[in-house]
Structures are given as C-alpha cells and as structure tokens.
Amino acid sequence: MNTPRDPVELARLVQRVAELRLEHRALDGEIVRLESGIAADELAVKRMKKRKLQLKDEIARLESALIPDEPA
C-alpha cells in the first residue's frame, strides 16, 4: 500500500489508529469485566471479541499504510 504524501491525510490516519486503539483497549477491559462475572453473557463476550479482532486487523492495515514504501 502506498504511503499518503499529504500531511493532512497522514495526520488523519494517525488519528484514526489512535481512536481504534482506544476502542480496542476499552473492549478488552469490558471483556475482562464481563468474563469475571458469575453470569457472564457469552454471546456479548463473543461479539466483543470478534469486534476486537476486527479492530486489530484495521489497526494493522492502517499502520501498514503509514510505513513508507522502500525501493527494491
């Protein structure tokens, strides 16, 4: 993937990665909280874990876009 050359676009991508990391961290805490309960909602936990994986993939994709291409 090509690295955006526009500073505004780079800043937008960096901001988006930060937002996704915050959401990922919040989900992690919520999952731990739910799993520690006696009557854990397994479906809710499963959905949160799936969303967490989606966030991880999106973070990795955006971080890859931020790495400059090197000539071979």
C-alpha positions as a printed NumPy array, in Angstrom:
array([[  0.   ,   0.   ,   0.   ],
       [  1.299,   3.447,  -0.837],
       [  2.029,   5.854,   1.973],
       [ -0.026,   9.036,   1.671],
       [  2.159,  12.031,   0.895],
       [ -0.389,  14.604,   2.031],
       [  0.347,  15.668,   5.64 ],
       [ -3.368,  16.097,   6.31 ],
       [ -4.06 ,  12.535,   5.186],
       [ -1.158,  11.218,   7.29 ],
       [ -2.49 ,  13.059,  10.341],
       [ -5.972,  11.638,   9.679],
       [ -4.587,   8.089,   9.527],
       [ -2.572,   8.551,  12.718],
       [ -5.666,   9.92 ,  14.475],
       [ -7.788,   7.009,  13.243],
       [ -5.23 ,   4.476,  14.502],
       [ -5.273,   6.177,  17.913],
       [ -9.085,   6.049,  18.009],
       [ -9.12 ,   2.363,  17.062],
       [ -6.528,   1.556,  19.742],
       [ -8.67 ,   3.294,  22.366],
       [-11.734,   1.324,  21.301],
       [ -9.681,  -1.907,  21.29 ],
       [ -8.408,  -1.196,  24.822],
       [-11.914,  -0.343,  26.053],
       [-13.288,  -3.582,  24.641],
       [-10.502,  -5.524,  26.305],
       [-11.459,  -4.077,  29.68 ],
       [-15.141,  -4.716,  29.104],
       [-14.477,  -8.327,  28.1  ],
       [-12.44 ,  -8.919,  31.257],
       [-15.202,  -7.337,  33.349],
       [-17.929,  -9.456,  31.748],
       [-15.946, -12.693,  31.95 ],
       [-15.248, -12.175,  35.633],
       [-18.962, -12.025,  36.429],
       [-20.795, -15.088,  37.668],
       [-23.457, -14.935,  34.962],
       [-21.306, -13.897,  32.011],
       [-23.208, -13.112,  28.807],
       [-21.333, -15.456,  26.48 ],
       [-22.919, -14.033,  23.327],
       [-21.947, -10.47 ,  24.27 ],
       [-18.397, -11.579,  25.074],
       [-18.157, -13.426,  21.755],
       [-19.35 , -10.344,  19.847],
       [-16.883,  -8.114,  21.68 ],
       [-14.006, -10.476,  20.926],
       [-14.985, -10.517,  17.244],
       [-15.1  ,  -6.698,  17.168],
       [-11.739,  -6.591,  18.945],
       [-10.213,  -8.787,  16.206],
       [-11.724,  -6.555,  13.524],
       [-10.171,  -3.522,  15.217],
       [ -6.793,  -5.26 ,  15.399],
       [ -6.924,  -6.012,  11.669],
       [ -7.917,  -2.442,  10.831],
       [ -5.126,  -1.046,  13.028],
       [ -2.588,  -3.288,  11.288],
       [ -3.865,  -2.228,   7.846],
       [ -3.651,   1.474,   8.678],
       [ -0.223,   1.159,  10.295],
       [  0.972,  -0.632,   7.17 ],
       [ -0.279,   2.313,   5.108],
       [  1.792,   4.658,   7.253],
       [  5.062,   2.812,   6.548],
       [  6.852,   4.363,   3.558],
       [  7.49 ,   2.117,   0.565],
       [ 11.158,   1.245,   0.067],
       [ 12.595,   0.677,  -3.375],
       [ 13.567,  -2.922,  -4.077]])
